[in-house]
């Protein structure tokens, strides 16, 4: 059981207005230059709006139900259903009181987000100490998914809810030690996300923001034991598939691979340890 109480206090700063500024249009640098050149600075700084305060409480019961079945000593099947919760919130990026007040003059807040996770999978040591395989399939049912929404006319982003969304996919992970001291990890995942209900009908069918459709990762490490200690050179790579930065799906991002390397050291008796590492070996530029 979770109970949250959130208090928000808005303190508005002064804002700029220029003599040549037309009401309801964004301020431009030329307006500022004109104000400075003419010496007409009387309306550049306007008084701040009065502060606002709001309080909201949210409650939720989260739960998890799981079932395990040991097929053999090295193979485990499992299934689970669980419910997660993220409390509601206020928009903290408002510039003016009009950005955060509804028609009744109340401060707008977003509803709590809930997620029901359905998952099945297997964990297995196919060859004990040499080959492990883990796999899973999952389905996420989102209600009131919280995401940012851009309001171009106000040049701000506000937090909003999507009434319903779903995500489903699968993951596969292999860990192998074909010879002593050599470890290889390989993993991959497929993902489909979809907005299934929205106040804006044009969003229905779009993918959720930052939900990549495909990914993989790989790592190889060799532990070299010497009289001076154990040296462990390691190389890894990670691929991120395509995704959208916003729920409007206006621009596709992703599809890049990052490569990293490191060498670890552990002294005899495991008294000291450390590592030297390099990330993004290919100096890849990625979106954030």
N, C-alpha and C positions, 0 to 999 in steps of 0.2 A: 504494500500500500504506500502510495506516495502522495504527499500533500505539499503543495508549493504556494507561497504567497509572494507576489512580486509588486514592488513599489517603484513607480517611475516619476521622477521629477524633471520637468523640462525647464531649462533656463535658456531663453533665446538671446542671442547676441545682437548687437546693432548690425544693420545691413546697409549696403550701398544703394543709392539712387542718384542719377545724374540729371542735370537740367534737360538734356536732349532725349532722355529715356522715355519711350512710349510705354504706358501702363500695360502690363501683361506680357511684355516681351523681354527676352534675356538681355542683361547688360553686356555691352560690347566695349572693347578697349578704346574705341574711338569716342565713346561717351565720356570716358574718364579723361582722355586727352583734351577734349573740348572743354570740360569743366576746369581743368588746370590752366589751359591757355587763356580762358576768358576770366579766370579768377572768381567764377561763380561757384563757390564751394558750399554754399549754405545748405544744400539738400543732399550732400554726399553721404553724411551719416544721419540716419533716421533713428528715433528712439526704439529700443528693443520692446518686443511685445511682453505682456504680463506673463509670469511663469504659470505653468500648469502642473498638476499632480494627478496621479491615478493609481489605483490599487486593484489587483485581481488575484483570485485564488483558484487553484486547479487541483483536482484530486483524481487518482487513478489506481486501479488494482492491476498489477502485472502478474503474469504467471507463466509456467513452463511445464509441459508434460512430455516425458521422453520414454522411449522403449528401446532396450538393448537386447541383442540376441547373439550369444557367443557360438558361432557355427562350429569353429574348431579353435584350438589353442592360439592360432595366429590370425583368425578372421572374426571380425565383429561387425554385425549389421545393426543399424540404429535408425530410429525415426523420432521426430520431435515436432511439437507445435508450441510456439511461445508467443507471448504478447509483450511488446515494448511500448514505451511512452516517452514523449517529449512535451514538456509543459508549454502552455501558451506564452505569448510574449507581446511586448509593446514595440512599436516602431521607434527606433532610437535615432533615426537620421533626418528627422523633420527639420525644416528650415523655418516654417511658420506654423502657427496654430491651426490654420486652415488645412494643413497637410495631415493632421492627426485627429481631427474632430469629425464625427459623423453629423447627420442632419439634426440630431437631438442635442448637439453640443457635448457629447461624451467622447472621451479619448478612445480611439480605436485600438483593439488588440486582436491578435490572431488566436484561433482555437488551438487546443492541444493536438499534437500529432500522435497517432497510434499506428503501430505496425504489428501485423500478425504474420509470423514466419512459419512456413511448413517446410520441413526438410527431411530427406532420407539419404542414407549414405552407407559406405562400407569402409572399414579400416582393416588392412590385411598385411601381414608379413608373409609374402609369397615364398620368399627364401629367407629363413631366419637369419638376421644380422647382415643380409646381403641385399635384399630387395623388399621395399615396403611400397604399397600402393594404397592411396586414399582417394575416394571419389564421393561426390555428393551432388544431389539435385535439390533445388530450392524454389520456393514461390513466396513472394512478399506481397501482402495485401495492405496498402497504405490507405489511411483515412485522414483527411485534413492535412495532407503533406505540406510542410512549410517551405516556402521558397521566395526569393526576391522577385519583385515585379518593378520594371522600369516605367515611370510615368514621364514621358518626354516633355509634356507641357510644363511640368514643374521641375524638370532636371533632377529628379531624385529617384532613389530606389526605396520601395517599401516592402515590408514582409507581408506575405499573403498566404492564403490556404488554397490548395487544390483539393476538392472534396474526395476524389478517389484516384488512385494510381496503382499500378501493379508492376512487379519486377519478377522475372523468372530466369533461371539459367542453371549452369552446372560448373563444377570445378573438378580438376584431376591433378593429383600430385604424386610424383614418384621420387623416392629416395633410394639410391643404389650405392653399394660399396663393393664394386666388382673385385677389388683386391684390397688387402690391408692398407689402411691409411689414406685411401682415395675415396672421397665422397662426392657424389653427383646428385643434385636436386633439380628437378624439372617440374614446372607447374603451368597450368593453362586454365582459362576460364572463358565461358560464353555468357553473355548477358543480354536480355531483352527488357527494356523498360517502356512503359506506355501510360500516358494520362488517359484515364477512362471516363472521368467526369470533371467538368470545369464550368465556372460561371461564364467564361468566354468560350463558346462552342468551337471557335477556330483552334483552340488548344487541344481538343480531344484527338487522340491518336499520336500526338507528339511524344518524343522521348523526354524523360526526366533530365534535368541539367546534371552534367558531370558524370553521367552513367555511361561508362565506356562499353562498347559492344563486344570487345575481345581483348584478352591480355595473355601474355605468357612471361615466364621468368625462368632463368636457368643459373645454376651455380656449380662450379667445380673447384674442389679444394684438395690439396695433398699435404698431409702432415709428415714432415721430414724430421725424423728423430736423430739428433747428433749428441755428442758429448757436451756441447755447449747449451743444449736445450732443444726444444721442438720449434721448428720454423714451418709456418703454414701459409704458403702462397695460395691466393684465391682469386678467381675471376668470376664475375657475375654480370648478367644482362637482364634488362626488363623492357618489355614492349607494352605500350599503352595504345589501345585501339582508338577508334573515332568516338567522339562524344560532342555534345552541344553545351555551350556555356550558359545558356538560358533556356527556360521552358518554351520560349517562342521558336526555338530551333532555327534561328536566323543564320548562324554561322557554325559550320562543322569544324571541330578542332581535333587534336590528337594525332594518332598514327605516327608515333615516334618511338625510338629505341634508345635506351640509356645503357652505357657499359661502365662498370666499375672494377677496380682491382684493389687488393690489399695483401699485406703479408703480416701474419701474426707471429708472436714469439711467446713462448712459455719456458721459464727457466727450469732446470732440474729440481725436482721436488715440488714444482708448481708454486714456488714462493713469489715469483714475479711474472707478470705478463703484460703485453702491450701490442700495439699494431701500428703500422703505417698504411695509409690508404689514399686512394685517388678516386674521386667520383666524376662521372661524365667524361670519360676518356676521349670521346669524339668531339667534345665541346659543342654538344647539340643544344640549339636554342629551342625551348619548349614554351607553350603558352601557360599562364598561370591565372 
